Amino acid sequence: MNQNQFDNKAQAWSALFSEPMSALVQRYTTSVRFDQRLAQADIEGSLAHAEMLHAQGLIGAPDWAAIQRGMAQIKAEIEAGTFVWQDALEDVHLNLEARLTALVGDAGKRLHTGRSRNDQVATDVRLWLRGEIDAIAELLRQMQRALVDLAAQHTETVMPGFTHLQVAQPVSFAHHLLAYVEMFARDGERLADVRKRVNRLPLGAAALAGTSYPLDRARVARTLGFEGLCQNSLDAVSDRDFAIEFSAFAALVMVHVSRLAEEIVLWMSQPFGFIDLADRYCTGSSIMPQKRNPDVAELARGKSGRVVGHLMGLITLMKGQPLAYNKDNQEDKEPLFDTVDTVKDTLRILAEMAGGIRVKAPAMRAAAQRGYATATDLADYLVKKGLPFRDAHEVVAHAVKQALGRGVDLSELPLAELKALHPLIGDDAPGVLTLDGSLAARDLVGGTAPAQARAQIARHRERLG
């Protein structure tokens, strides 16, 4: 029997049906256009299942050898781009089974013994997602390494730290970048935790109630590298928590990406002028020849909404489903696939872009000077001399008011005027009003002092390898 003959026979589900599926329903229900990316996982899962069937005496050695031979040819056809995908066969699973049966005959028909497409697809998605998780984990490490490398060049580069987008206190550019490293490090921890729950085997649950065949589920789990088994057959085939949990991780990592992208856009704008990006990460304008737009950062910021939307879609997909499997679950794949693709592409390009950031240190320092960023340092100076903090706060507020009136920075006020504000202000006061002095003073774990930034960089490098 050739493949086309098998396909024609397969258009009806079984002898129960008296007419073929309508063309409209076929187009509406087919998933093979997008789920064919699960082919490698489906082949791996099928081979592990077939090996177990043979070990359990449910299929003979000739069938096991034929299945191996047929799957090897199918894999080669897919890799060569010659495999013929057919909508009439609905999904990746039936396409592969049909081709296998066309190649090896009855052995292909015996492969489905003891399993259903319900536990088959759940297994395939978990296998595929596990591999993507490992790839994303490495991209997260690359993103962190890029930021750490940039931070290492700027432990003493002063910039304004902001609250409410108002200049607050001086920080080093390294310290600012390392805040994002901490975010991405937490993302990595979350991803590792998600992987544990992804890496559980549903196969053996069959359609919903398990199977009467003496399957060795633990053997299949070992073969495929799963760390455990899904313990309830109803839950095994209908659970998509793992996809939702991954999507929640992805949404959060993209929120962190979006925050960094927003700052890159701000920093590159003329009012800030803190950084410049390499030309390869910018675009121009169709009518304004002077423009260099940070389109990559802007698009990364925009794609965060796409990933958050997929999370909401998956949650909504599952919220009204009774046990066990329902056709609704076909709708889990496109958002999950797109989420994976978007996160991978975004992390890869942002890590590369970070290596092309050119820092304009003088502009950063000048911006820190404009906002009275060392006012808190003067208050701390008075507190260390015995003045209660609230009183010190009030004294420094008067100093800032005088500086505003003169249009100068606090450090530019005459020492005599500073001393006139309070008797505890001495000749050493100007030293605490410098930007570099402010940075150096915050020499505690988590602080912005250059020594602390260098220690954090060393810690991250050791962690990231």
C-alpha positions in Angstrom: 0.0 0.0 0.0 1.5 3.4 -0.9 1.2 6.6 1.1 -1.7 8.1 -0.9 -3.7 4.9 -0.7 -3.3 4.9 3.1 -4.2 8.6 3.3 -7.4 8.1 1.3 -8.5 5.3 3.7 -7.6 7.5 6.7 -9.9 10.4 5.8 -12.7 8.7 7.7 -12.0 8.0 11.4 -13.4 4.4 11.3 -16.2 2.3 10.0 -18.5 4.2 12.5 -18.5 7.2 10.1 -20.6 7.1 7.0 -19.3 10.2 5.3 -15.9 11.9 5.1 -15.2 15.1 6.9 -16.2 18.3 5.1 -13.5 20.4 3.6 -14.4 23.3 5.8 -14.2 21.2 9.0 -10.9 19.7 7.8 -9.4 23.2 7.3 -10.8 24.4 10.7 -9.6 21.5 12.7 -6.2 20.7 11.2 -3.1 21.6 13.2 -0.4 20.1 11.1 0.6 23.5 9.7 1.9 24.5 13.1 2.4 21.3 15.1 4.8 19.7 12.6 7.5 21.3 14.7 6.8 18.6 17.2 7.9 15.9 14.7 11.3 15.2 16.3 9.7 14.9 19.8 7.0 12.7 18.3 9.6 10.4 16.8 11.6 10.2 20.0 8.5 9.5 22.1 7.3 6.8 19.6 10.6 5.1 19.6 10.8 5.0 23.4 7.2 3.7 23.4 7.9 1.0 20.8 11.1 -0.1 22.6 9.0 -0.6 25.8 6.3 -2.5 23.9 9.0 -4.9 22.6 10.6 -5.3 26.1 7.1 -6.1 27.5 6.5 -8.6 24.8 3.6 -6.6 23.2 5.3 -6.4 19.8 7.9 -8.7 18.3 11.5 -8.1 17.4 10.7 -7.8 13.6 8.1 -5.1 14.3 10.5 -3.2 16.6 13.2 -3.3 14.0 10.8 -2.2 11.3 9.6 0.8 13.4 13.2 1.9 14.0 14.0 1.6 10.3 10.8 3.5 9.3 11.3 6.2 11.8 14.9 6.8 10.6 13.7 7.3 7.1 10.9 9.6 8.2 13.4 11.7 10.2 15.7 11.9 7.2 12.8 13.0 5.0 11.8 15.7 7.4 15.3 17.0 7.7 15.7 17.0 3.9 12.4 18.9 3.5 10.9 16.1 1.4 8.3 14.8 3.8 4.8 15.4 2.5 2.6 17.0 5.2 -1.1 16.5 4.6 -4.0 18.5 6.1 -6.3 15.5 5.6 -4.3 13.7 8.3 -5.0 16.5 10.7 -1.9 16.6 12.9 1.8 15.7 13.2 0.9 12.4 14.9 -1.3 11.0 12.2 1.0 12.2 9.4 3.9 10.3 10.9 1.9 7.2 11.7 0.5 7.2 8.1 3.9 7.5 6.6 5.4 4.8 8.9 2.6 2.4 8.0 3.2 3.1 4.3 6.8 2.3 4.8 6.7 -0.8 7.1 3.1 -2.0 7.0 1.5 -3.7 10.0 4.4 -2.8 12.3 3.4 0.8 11.9 -0.2 0.0 12.9 1.0 -1.8 16.0 3.0 1.3 17.3 -0.1 2.9 18.7 -0.8 -0.1 21.1 -1.4 1.2 24.6 -1.4 4.9 23.9 -3.8 7.6 22.6 -3.1 10.8 20.8 -4.1 12.4 24.1 -1.2 11.2 26.1 1.0 11.2 22.9 0.6 15.0 22.3 1.0 15.8 26.0 4.3 13.9 25.9 5.5 15.5 22.7 4.8 19.0 23.9 6.7 18.3 27.2 9.6 16.8 25.3 9.8 19.7 22.9 9.4 22.4 25.6 12.1 20.8 27.8 14.6 21.3 25.0 13.5 24.8 24.4 13.8 25.6 28.1 17.4 24.4 28.1 18.1 26.7 25.1 16.4 29.7 26.8 18.3 29.0 30.0 21.6 29.4 28.0 20.3 32.6 26.3 19.5 34.0 29.8 23.1 33.3 30.8 24.4 35.0 27.7 22.2 38.0 28.4 23.6 38.3 31.9 27.2 37.8 30.7 26.7 40.7 28.2 25.5 43.0 31.0 28.2 41.9 33.4 30.9 42.6 30.8 29.5 46.0 30.1 29.2 46.7 33.8 32.8 45.8 34.4 33.9 48.7 32.2 31.8 51.2 34.2 32.2 50.6 38.0 33.2 54.2 38.4 31.1 55.8 35.7 28.6 58.0 37.6 25.0 58.4 36.5 21.9 59.7 38.2 19.7 57.2 39.9 16.1 58.0 39.5 12.8 57.7 41.4 9.7 59.0 39.6 12.1 59.7 36.7 13.5 62.5 38.9 17.2 62.6 39.8 17.5 61.0 43.2 21.0 59.9 44.1 24.2 59.1 42.2 24.8 55.5 41.2 27.4 53.9 39.0 26.3 52.7 35.6 27.6 49.3 36.6 25.3 49.2 39.6 22.4 50.1 37.3 23.2 47.4 34.9 23.7 44.8 37.6 20.1 45.4 38.7 19.0 43.8 35.5 21.4 41.0 36.0 19.6 40.2 39.3 16.3 40.2 37.5 17.5 37.8 34.8 19.1 35.6 37.4 15.8 35.3 39.2 14.2 34.4 35.8 16.8 31.7 35.4 15.9 30.3 38.8 12.2 30.3 37.9 12.9 28.6 34.6 14.8 25.8 36.3 11.9 25.3 38.7 9.4 25.2 35.8 11.5 22.5 34.0 11.0 20.1 36.9 7.3 20.1 36.4 7.6 20.0 32.6 9.8 16.9 32.9 7.1 14.4 33.9 5.9 11.7 31.6 2.1 11.5 30.7 2.6 8.6 28.3 0.7 5.6 29.5 -2.4 7.5 30.5 -3.8 6.6 27.1 -7.1 8.5 26.3 -8.0 9.3 29.9 -8.2 6.1 32.1 -4.9 4.4 31.6 -4.7 1.1 29.6 -5.1 -2.6 30.2 -1.8 -3.4 28.5 1.1 -4.1 30.9 3.1 -1.0 30.0 6.3 -0.1 31.8 5.9 3.7 32.1 9.0 4.0 34.2 11.1 2.5 31.5 9.8 5.0 28.9 10.5 7.8 31.4 14.1 6.7 31.8 14.6 6.4 28.1 13.3 9.9 27.4 15.0 11.5 30.4 11.9 12.3 32.3 12.3 12.7 36.1 8.9 11.3 37.0 5.5 10.1 35.9 2.2 12.0 35.8 0.4 10.1 38.5 -3.3 10.5 37.5 -4.4 9.5 34.0 -7.1 12.1 33.8 -4.8 14.9 34.9 -2.0 13.6 32.7 -3.9 14.1 29.4 -5.7 17.3 30.3 -3.0 19.2 32.2 -1.5 22.2 30.6 -0.3 23.8 33.8 3.3 23.3 32.6 2.6 25.4 29.5 0.9 28.1 31.5 3.7 28.1 34.1 6.3 28.4 31.4 4.3 31.2 29.8 4.2 33.0 33.2 8.0 32.8 33.3 8.2 34.1 29.8 5.8 37.0 30.5 8.0 38.0 33.5 11.3 37.8 31.6 9.8 39.9 28.9 8.6 42.4 31.4 12.3 42.7 32.5 13.3 42.9 28.9 10.8 45.7 28.3 12.1 47.7 31.3 15.6 47.5 30.0 14.5 48.3 26.5 12.6 51.3 27.7 15.7 52.6 29.5 17.8 52.1 26.4 15.3 54.1 24.4 15.4 56.9 27.0 19.2 56.8 27.4 19.7 57.1 23.6 17.3 60.1 23.2 18.8 63.5 22.9 17.4 64.9 26.2 19.3 62.1 28.0 22.2 61.4 25.6 23.7 58.8 28.0 24.5 56.1 25.4 24.7 55.4 21.7 24.0 52.2 19.9 25.9 50.6 17.0 24.3 51.3 13.7 23.4 47.7 13.1 20.8 47.9 15.9 19.2 51.2 14.6 17.1 52.3 11.7 16.6 55.6 9.9 13.6 57.6 8.9 11.9 57.7 5.5 11.9 61.5 5.4 14.2 62.7 8.2 17.8 62.0 7.3 19.2 62.8 10.7 17.3 60.1 12.5 18.8 57.0 14.2 16.0 55.2 15.8 16.4 52.4 18.5 13.9 50.2 16.8 15.3 46.9 18.2 14.8 48.1 21.7 11.4 49.5 20.9 10.3 46.3 19.3 11.5 44.2 22.2 9.4 46.5 24.4 6.4 45.9 22.2 6.9 42.1 22.0 6.5 41.9 25.8 2.8 42.6 25.3 2.6 39.8 22.8 4.0 37.3 25.3 1.8 38.6 28.2 -1.2 38.2 25.9 -0.3 34.6 25.2 -0.2 33.9 28.9 -3.7 35.4 29.3 -4.9 33.4 26.3 -3.7 30.1 27.8 -5.2 30.7 31.1 -8.5 31.6 29.5 -8.3 28.5 27.3 -8.1 26.2 30.3 -10.5 27.9 32.7 -13.8 26.3 31.6 -12.6 22.8 30.5 -14.1 19.7 32.2 -11.9 16.6 32.6 -10.4 15.1 30.6 -9.0 16.0 27.2 -10.9 18.5 25.0 -10.3 19.7 21.5 -9.8 23.2 23.0 -6.3 22.1 23.9 -5.3 22.2 20.2 -5.2 26.0 20.8 -2.4 25.7 23.3 0.3 25.2 20.7 0.5 28.3 18.7 0.7 30.7 21.6 3.2 28.4 23.3 5.3 28.1 20.1 5.2 31.9 19.5 6.1 32.6 23.1 9.2 30.4 22.9 10.3 31.9 19.5 9.8 35.5 20.8 11.7 35.0 24.0 14.6 33.3 22.3 14.9 35.8 19.5 14.6 38.8 21.9 17.2 37.5 24.4 19.6 36.7 21.6 19.4 40.1 20.0 19.5 42.1 23.2 22.6 40.3 24.4 24.2 41.2 21.1 23.0 44.8 21.3 24.4 45.2 24.8 27.8 44.5 23.4 27.4 47.5 21.0 26.4 50.1 23.6 28.7 53.1 23.7 28.5 54.9 27.0 28.7 58.7 27.1 30.1 59.1 30.6 30.4 62.9 30.7 26.7 63.3 29.8 25.8 60.9 32.6 27.9 62.8 35.1 26.5 66.1 34.0 22.9 64.8 34.5 23.8 63.6 38.0 25.1 67.1 38.8 21.9 68.8 37.7 19.5 67.1 40.1 21.1 67.8 43.6 21.8 64.1 43.8 24.1 64.5 46.8 21.5 66.2 49.0 21.0 63.0 51.0 24.7 62.7 51.6 24.7 66.1 53.3 21.8 65.0 55.5 23.7 61.8 56.4 26.7 63.9 57.2 24.7 65.9 59.7 23.1 62.7 61.2 26.6 61.3 61.8 27.4 64.4 63.7 24.4 63.9 66.0 21.5 65.7 64.4 18.2 63.8 64.2 17.5 62.8 60.6 14.3 64.7 60.3 16.1 67.9 61.4 19.0 67.2 59.0 16.4 66.7 56.2 15.0 70.1 56.9 18.4 71.8 57.0 19.4 70.3 53.6 16.0 71.3 52.1 17.0 74.9 52.9 20.4 74.4 51.3 18.8 73.0 48.1 16.4 76.0 48.1 19.3 78.4 48.2 21.1 76.5 45.4 18.0 76.5 43.3 17.7 80.2 43.7 21.3 80.7 42.6 21.0 78.2 39.8 24.0 76.2 41.1 24.6 72.7 42.4 24.9 72.1 46.2 28.6 71.5 45.8 28.9 75.0 44.3 27.4 76.8 47.3 30.0 78.8 49.2 31.2 77.0 52.3 30.3 80.1 54.4 26.6 79.8 53.3 26.5 76.1 54.1 28.0 76.7 57.6 25.3 79.4 58.2 22.6 76.8 57.8 23.7 74.8 60.9 26.6 74.9 63.3 27.4 71.2 62.7 28.4 71.9 59.1 32.2 72.1 59.1 35.0 72.6 56.8 34.8 68.9 55.7 31.3 69.3 54.4 32.1 69.9 50.7 33.8 66.5 50.5 30.5 64.7 51.0 28.8 66.7 48.2 30.9 65.2 45.4 29.5 62.5 43.1 32.4 60.2 43.5 32.4 60.6 47.3 28.7 59.8 47.3 29.3 56.6 45.4 32.2 55.5 47.6 30.3 56.1 50.8 27.7 53.4 50.0 30.2 50.6 50.5 27.9 47.9 51.9 26.5 44.7 50.3 24.0 45.8 47.7 25.3 49.4 47.6 26.6 51.3 44.6 30.2 51.8 45.7 32.7 50.8 43.0 34.2 48.2 45.3 30.8 46.6 45.8 30.1 46.6 42.1 33.4 44.8 41.4 32.5 42.2 44.1 29.1 41.7 42.5 30.6 41.3 39.0 33.0 38.7 40.4 30.1 36.8 42.0 28.1 36.8 38.8 31.0 35.7 36.7 31.6 32.8 39.0 27.9 31.9 38.9 27.6 32.2 35.1 30.8 30.3 34.3 
